[in-house]
Structures are given as structure tokens and as C-alpha cells.
Amino acid sequence: MKPALNPVDEEKYSQLAPLAVIAFLLGIASLLAFIGPLFYLLPIAAVGVALVALGKIARSEGTLSGARLAQLGISIATICLVASLVRGGVRDGMLKQQAGETSLRWLHLMASGDVDSARGLLSNEAAGSLIPRDPGGAQPPVEELERMARERLQLDPLVKDFANVKEPLIKVQTVGEPVSDAGRTMAGVDLVMGDPATGSHRHVQVTLSRNKFYEAQGEPWRIDRWEAGSSHGAH
């Protein structure tokens, strides 16, 4: 009678499944998921490869090993994906709250006629859009450009129409999901401004941007663009 192989002999002749190794390495690479959604594919791929590896190992009748390695890859990938999703959700919620608060503050400054402070919350692009361009002429001094920008703000409907409104009602309706691109984060905010005395109101759409330069200046969010709808009576 041929003697049976003992467990040591079976383990000796088993081969480490290549897919189990790949799954483990993808699990380690899943740490990159904390950088951003682009890397969410790594933990998903790790889990998929690990499941295939476990299936092959189970059908190999002991000729393939590495089940624990594949399971470890699944564990690491799952933890990284869940943690990055939670972290991203908390971060986006904080960014949306900040964008909404900045929009509210800016509209209150506009409604009160404080265009100097309102100008301080504009991005460079937004401030530049207030200044008429003269392609053939020399660029005026910075002080003159700032004066022109403030004059244009003073003529904005959000300043003129609410100049005589005491304690205007300004509320955030919705805040869009933050979108990051080339080191800058953008968010859109929909608000409503109203006169409590008459019930008239107008809807305002504000687009804000955030980058490290603005953060260093103490105002992370700046107003990039705004659009005010026509005034409506009470509903």
C-alpha cells in the first residue's frame, strides 16, 4: 500500500497562487484611495482579483496556496475604500457648509452696500470681469482699477435693489457638490434674497472657488461668478 502524503508534504508541493499575490499588492495600493475618487478602482480591483484567486485556490485541491494572502488583500482594500468614502463625505460636507456661509456673507455685504468688503471676497477673475478692457490703451494704475471695480459693484442690482431694505431675508437653498480640478475646488450655491416687508424676492446663483493661495490669505472661498434673477412678488 502506498503511504499517504502527510500535511507537511502537501504544503511542500503547493504553489503560491499568483493572483493572491496580485490581490495583496492591490490591497496595499488601495491606500491611494485616500487621495481621491480616481483611485477608488484600486480597492475594487483588489477585491475582484482576490475573489478569483480564492476560487482558483478552492478548486485546486491543495495544489495552490495563498488564501490568507488574498483574504488580507480583501480586508485592506475594503478598509481603505470605506474609510476614504467616509473621509471624502465628511470633507465635502465641510466644504459645502463653508461655500454656503461665504455666499451668505457676501450677499449680506452687497445688500448693505459694503462694496469694499464685498470686493475683498471676489476672486481675481471676478474682480477683473468688473473692469472694462481697452485693448489699445495703457493699463491704468492698480488703485484706479480697484476704484473702477468698486464702482461697478455699487451699480450691481444686488446693491441697488436692496439699498433701502432693512434686514433683507437671505437664505441658502442648495449647495452643489464640490468639484476639484487642477488644484482648485469649485462649488455652486443657489440662494434667495427677499424683502420681508413686501414679499418680493430674487434668486441668485453664485459660483465659488477655493485654492491654497486664498487659504493663505485667510479667505479660502472666493466668489468667481454670480447671476441674479429678476425680482418676483410674493408667492
Sine and cosine of phi, psi and omega as CSV:
sin_phi,cos_phi,sin_psi,cos_psi,sin_omega,cos_omega
0.00,0.00,0.70,-0.71,-0.02,-1.00
-0.98,0.18,0.80,-0.59,-0.03,-1.00
-0.93,0.37,0.62,-0.79,0.02,-1.00
-0.96,0.26,0.50,-0.86,0.06,-1.00
-0.94,0.33,0.70,-0.72,0.05,-1.00
-0.99,0.16,0.21,-0.98,-0.04,-1.00
-0.82,0.57,-0.54,0.84,0.00,-1.00
-0.91,0.41,-0.65,0.76,0.01,-1.00
-0.91,0.41,-0.62,0.78,0.00,-1.00
-0.90,0.43,-0.67,0.74,0.00,-1.00
-0.92,0.39,-0.53,0.85,-0.04,-1.00
-0.91,0.42,-0.60,0.80,-0.08,-1.00
-0.99,-0.13,0.11,0.99,0.08,-1.00
-0.99,0.14,0.53,-0.85,-0.03,-1.00
-0.95,-0.32,0.68,-0.73,0.05,-1.00
-0.93,0.37,0.84,-0.54,-0.05,-1.00
-0.91,0.41,0.83,-0.56,0.01,-1.00
-0.85,0.53,-0.60,0.80,-0.02,-1.00
-0.91,0.41,-0.50,0.87,0.04,-1.00
-0.91,0.40,-0.64,0.77,0.04,-1.00
-0.90,0.43,-0.69,0.72,0.01,-1.00
-0.89,0.47,-0.67,0.74,0.01,-1.00
-0.88,0.48,-0.66,0.75,0.02,-1.00
-0.90,0.43,-0.69,0.72,0.01,-1.00
-0.91,0.42,-0.62,0.79,0.07,-1.00
-0.92,0.40,-0.55,0.83,0.07,-1.00
-0.90,0.44,-0.67,0.74,0.06,-1.00
-0.90,0.43,-0.67,0.75,0.01,-1.00
-0.92,0.40,-0.29,0.96,0.00,-1.00
-0.90,0.43,-0.24,0.97,0.09,-1.00
-0.86,0.51,-0.41,0.91,0.03,-1.00
-0.92,0.39,-0.26,0.97,0.01,-1.00
-0.88,0.48,-0.38,0.92,0.03,-1.00
-0.94,0.35,-0.28,0.96,0.01,-1.00
-0.96,0.29,-0.68,0.73,-0.03,-1.00
0.10,-0.99,0.15,-0.99,-0.06,-1.00
-0.86,0.52,-0.43,0.90,-0.01,-1.00
-0.85,0.53,-0.50,0.87,-0.06,-1.00
-1.00,-0.09,0.12,0.99,0.04,-1.00
-0.91,0.42,-0.34,0.94,0.01,-1.00
-0.92,0.40,-0.45,0.89,-0.04,-1.00
-0.90,0.43,-0.79,0.61,0.03,-1.00
-0.90,0.43,-0.56,0.83,0.04,-1.00
-0.90,0.43,-0.69,0.73,0.04,-1.00
-0.90,0.43,-0.62,0.78,0.00,-1.00
-0.87,0.49,-0.71,0.71,0.00,-1.00
-0.90,0.43,-0.68,0.73,0.00,-1.00
-0.89,0.46,-0.73,0.68,0.00,-1.00
-0.90,0.43,-0.63,0.78,-0.01,-1.00
-0.90,0.43,-0.64,0.76,0.02,-1.00
-0.91,0.42,-0.64,0.77,0.06,-1.00
-0.90,0.44,-0.68,0.74,0.01,-1.00
-0.88,0.47,-0.69,0.73,0.01,-1.00
-0.90,0.44,-0.60,0.80,0.05,-1.00
-0.90,0.43,-0.70,0.72,0.02,-1.00
-0.90,0.43,-0.64,0.77,-0.01,-1.00
-0.91,0.42,-0.66,0.75,-0.01,-1.00
-0.90,0.43,-0.53,0.84,-0.03,-1.00
-1.00,0.02,-0.07,1.00,-0.10,-0.99
-0.99,0.13,-0.11,0.99,-0.02,-1.00
0.82,0.58,0.65,0.76,0.10,-1.00
1.00,-0.03,-0.06,1.00,0.00,-1.00
-0.99,0.16,-0.29,0.96,0.04,-1.00
-0.87,-0.49,0.62,-0.78,0.06,-1.00
-0.82,-0.57,0.04,-1.00,0.03,-1.00
0.92,-0.39,0.23,0.97,-0.01,-1.00
-0.87,0.50,-0.67,0.74,0.00,-1.00
-0.91,0.42,-0.58,0.82,0.02,-1.00
-0.91,0.41,-0.68,0.74,0.03,-1.00
-0.91,0.42,-0.66,0.75,0.02,-1.00
-0.90,0.43,-0.59,0.81,0.05,-1.00
-0.91,0.41,-0.63,0.77,0.06,-1.00
-0.87,0.49,-0.66,0.75,0.05,-1.00
-0.89,0.47,-0.70,0.71,-0.04,-1.00
-0.89,0.46,-0.74,0.67,-0.03,-1.00
-0.90,0.44,-0.70,0.71,-0.03,-1.00
-0.89,0.46,-0.67,0.74,-0.02,-1.00
-0.91,0.42,-0.70,0.71,0.01,-1.00
-0.88,0.48,-0.70,0.71,-0.02,-1.00
-0.90,0.44,-0.68,0.73,-0.03,-1.00
-0.92,0.40,-0.74,0.68,-0.02,-1.00
-0.90,0.44,-0.71,0.71,-0.02,-1.00
-0.90,0.44,-0.64,0.77,-0.01,-1.00
-0.94,0.35,-0.57,0.82,0.04,-1.00
-0.92,0.39,-0.68,0.73,0.03,-1.00
-0.90,0.43,-0.71,0.70,0.00,-1.00
-0.88,0.47,-0.68,0.73,0.01,-1.00
-0.90,0.43,-0.62,0.78,0.02,-1.00
-0.91,0.40,-0.67,0.75,0.04,-1.00
-0.90,0.43,-0.69,0.73,-0.01,-1.00
-0.90,0.44,-0.71,0.70,0.00,-1.00
-0.90,0.44,-0.62,0.79,0.04,-1.00
-0.89,0.46,-0.65,0.76,0.03,-1.00
-0.91,0.41,-0.68,0.73,0.00,-1.00
-0.90,0.44,-0.65,0.76,0.02,-1.00
-0.90,0.43,-0.65,0.76,0.03,-1.00
-0.89,0.46,-0.70,0.72,0.01,-1.00
-0.90,0.44,-0.67,0.74,0.00,-1.00
-0.89,0.45,-0.67,0.74,0.03,-1.00
-0.90,0.43,-0.67,0.74,0.01,-1.00
-0.91,0.42,-0.65,0.76,0.02,-1.00
-0.91,0.42,-0.65,0.76,0.04,-1.00
-0.89,0.46,-0.68,0.73,0.04,-1.00
-0.87,0.48,-0.72,0.69,-0.03,-1.00
-0.89,0.46,-0.66,0.75,-0.04,-1.00
-0.92,0.39,-0.66,0.75,0.01,-1.00
-0.93,0.38,-0.58,0.82,0.07,-1.00
-0.90,0.43,-0.63,0.78,0.05,-1.00
-0.91,0.42,-0.67,0.74,0.02,-1.00
-0.90,0.43,-0.71,0.70,-0.03,-1.00
-0.90,0.43,-0.52,0.85,0.01,-1.00
-1.00,0.09,-0.08,1.00,0.01,-1.00
0.99,0.15,0.21,0.98,0.01,-1.00
-1.00,0.08,0.96,0.28,-0.09,-1.00
-0.95,0.32,-0.41,0.91,0.04,-1.00
-0.89,0.45,-0.75,0.67,0.02,-1.00
-0.94,0.34,-0.59,0.81,0.03,-1.00
-0.90,0.44,-0.62,0.78,0.05,-1.00
-0.88,0.47,-0.57,0.82,-0.01,-1.00
-0.91,0.41,-0.30,0.95,0.02,-1.00
-0.99,-0.14,0.09,1.00,0.03,-1.00
-1.00,0.02,0.57,-0.82,0.13,-0.99
-0.95,0.30,0.24,-0.97,0.03,-1.00
-0.87,0.49,-0.62,0.79,0.01,-1.00
-0.90,0.43,-0.67,0.74,-0.01,-1.00
-0.92,0.40,-0.67,0.74,0.03,-1.00
-0.90,0.44,-0.64,0.77,0.02,-1.00
-0.90,0.43,-0.52,0.85,-0.01,-1.00
-0.94,0.35,-0.29,0.96,0.01,-1.00
-0.99,0.16,-0.26,0.97,-0.11,-0.99
-0.99,-0.17,0.84,-0.54,0.04,-1.00
-0.90,0.43,0.65,-0.76,-0.03,-1.00
-1.00,-0.05,0.66,-0.75,0.08,-1.00
-0.83,-0.56,1.00,-0.05,-0.10,-0.99
-0.85,0.53,-0.52,0.85,-0.08,-1.00
-1.00,-0.02,-0.17,0.99,-0.09,-1.00
-0.97,-0.25,0.23,-0.97,0.04,-1.00
-0.97,0.25,0.51,-0.86,0.00,-1.00
-0.95,0.30,0.78,-0.63,0.01,-1.00
-0.91,0.42,0.27,-0.96,0.07,-1.00
-0.87,0.49,0.36,-0.93,-0.04,-1.00
-0.85,0.52,-0.64,0.77,-0.01,-1.00
-0.88,0.48,-0.62,0.78,0.01,-1.00
-0.94,0.35,-0.63,0.78,0.04,-1.00
-0.89,0.45,-0.66,0.75,0.03,-1.00
-0.91,0.42,-0.64,0.77,0.02,-1.00
-0.89,0.45,-0.66,0.75,0.01,-1.00
-0.91,0.42,-0.65,0.76,0.00,-1.00
-0.89,0.45,-0.66,0.75,0.01,-1.00
-0.93,0.37,-0.57,0.82,0.06,-1.00
-0.90,0.43,-0.65,0.76,0.03,-1.00
-0.91,0.41,-0.62,0.78,0.06,-1.00
-0.89,0.45,-0.61,0.79,-0.02,-1.00
-0.89,0.46,-0.45,0.89,-0.01,-1.00
-1.00,-0.02,-0.05,1.00,-0.02,-1.00
-0.91,0.41,0.63,-0.78,0.01,-1.00
-0.83,0.55,-0.51,0.86,0.01,-1.00
-0.92,0.39,-0.36,0.93,0.08,-1.00
-1.00,-0.03,-0.75,0.66,-0.08,-1.00
-0.91,0.41,-0.70,0.71,-0.12,-0.99
-0.96,0.28,-0.32,0.95,-0.04,-1.00
-0.92,-0.39,0.24,0.97,-0.06,-1.00
-0.88,0.47,-0.57,0.82,-0.06,-1.00
-0.96,-0.28,0.23,0.97,0.00,-1.00
-1.00,-0.05,0.85,-0.53,0.04,-1.00
-1.00,0.06,0.80,-0.61,0.02,-1.00
0.77,0.64,0.91,0.42,0.03,-1.00
-0.88,0.47,0.52,-0.85,0.03,-1.00
-1.00,0.03,0.89,-0.45,-0.01,-1.00
-0.79,-0.61,0.85,-0.53,-0.06,-1.00
-0.71,-0.71,0.55,-0.83,0.12,-0.99
-1.00,0.10,0.78,-0.63,0.05,-1.00
-1.00,-0.09,-0.81,0.59,0.02,-1.00
-0.60,-0.80,0.47,-0.88,0.10,-1.00
-0.81,-0.58,0.82,-0.57,0.00,-1.00
-0.96,0.29,0.31,-0.95,0.02,-1.00
-0.92,0.40,0.71,-0.70,0.04,-1.00
-0.89,0.46,0.63,-0.77,0.03,-1.00
-0.83,-0.56,0.81,-0.58,-0.02,-1.00
-0.98,-0.21,0.67,-0.74,0.00,-1.00
-0.38,-0.93,0.82,-0.57,0.09,-1.00
0.80,0.60,0.73,0.69,0.06,-1.00
0.98,0.20,0.12,0.99,0.00,-1.00
-0.81,-0.59,0.62,-0.78,0.05,-1.00
-0.93,-0.36,0.75,-0.67,-0.02,-1.00
-0.90,-0.44,0.51,-0.86,0.07,-1.00
-0.47,-0.88,0.59,-0.81,0.05,-1.00
-0.94,-0.34,0.64,-0.77,-0.04,-1.00
-0.78,-0.63,0.76,-0.65,0.10,-1.00
-0.97,-0.24,0.79,-0.61,-0.03,-1.00
-0.76,-0.65,0.22,-0.98,0.11,-0.99
-0.77,-0.64,0.71,-0.71,0.06,-1.00
-0.89,-0.46,0.73,-0.68,-0.05,-1.00
-0.61,-0.79,0.31,-0.95,0.09,-1.00
-0.98,-0.22,0.95,-0.30,-0.04,-1.00
-0.85,0.52,-0.46,0.89,-0.06,-1.00
-0.95,0.31,-0.64,0.77,-0.07,-1.00
-0.97,-0.25,-0.33,0.94,-0.05,-1.00
1.00,0.10,-0.07,1.00,0.02,-1.00
-0.95,0.31,0.49,-0.87,-0.03,-1.00
-0.40,-0.92,0.23,-0.97,0.10,-1.00
-0.59,-0.80,0.52,-0.85,0.03,-1.00
-1.00,-0.04,0.62,-0.79,-0.05,-1.00
-0.77,-0.63,0.74,-0.67,0.09,-1.00
-0.94,-0.34,0.80,-0.60,-0.04,-1.00
-0.84,-0.54,0.71,-0.70,0.11,-0.99
-0.92,-0.39,0.79,-0.62,-0.04,-1.00
-0.88,-0.48,0.39,-0.92,0.08,-1.00
-0.73,-0.68,0.42,-0.91,-0.01,-1.00
-0.65,-0.76,0.70,-0.71,0.10,-0.99
-0.48,-0.87,0.06,-1.00,-0.08,-1.00
-0.92,0.40,-0.54,0.84,0.01,-1.00
-0.89,0.45,-0.70,0.72,0.03,-1.00
-0.92,0.39,-0.60,0.80,0.02,-1.00
-0.88,0.48,-0.65,0.76,0.00,-1.00
-0.91,0.42,-0.42,0.91,0.00,-1.00
-1.00,0.03,-0.03,1.00,0.07,-1.00
1.00,-0.05,-0.09,1.00,0.06,-1.00
-0.82,-0.58,1.00,0.05,-0.10,-0.99
-0.85,0.52,-0.63,0.77,-0.04,-1.00
-0.98,-0.19,0.69,-0.72,0.07,-1.00
-0.78,-0.62,0.48,-0.87,0.03,-1.00
-0.98,0.19,0.85,-0.53,0.03,-1.00
-1.00,-0.07,-0.73,0.68,-0.02,-1.00
-0.54,-0.84,0.40,-0.92,0.11,-0.99
-0.50,-0.86,0.49,-0.87,0.00,-1.00
-0.60,-0.80,0.85,-0.53,-0.02,-1.00
-0.97,-0.24,0.77,-0.64,0.07,-1.00
-0.98,0.21,0.13,-0.99,0.01,-1.00
-0.94,0.34,0.39,-0.92,-0.03,-1.00
-0.95,0.30,0.65,-0.76,0.03,-1.00
-0.85,-0.52,0.48,-0.88,0.09,-1.00
-0.98,0.20,0.03,-1.00,0.00,-1.00
-0.90,0.44,0.63,-0.78,0.02,-1.00
-0.98,0.21,0.00,0.00,0.00,0.00
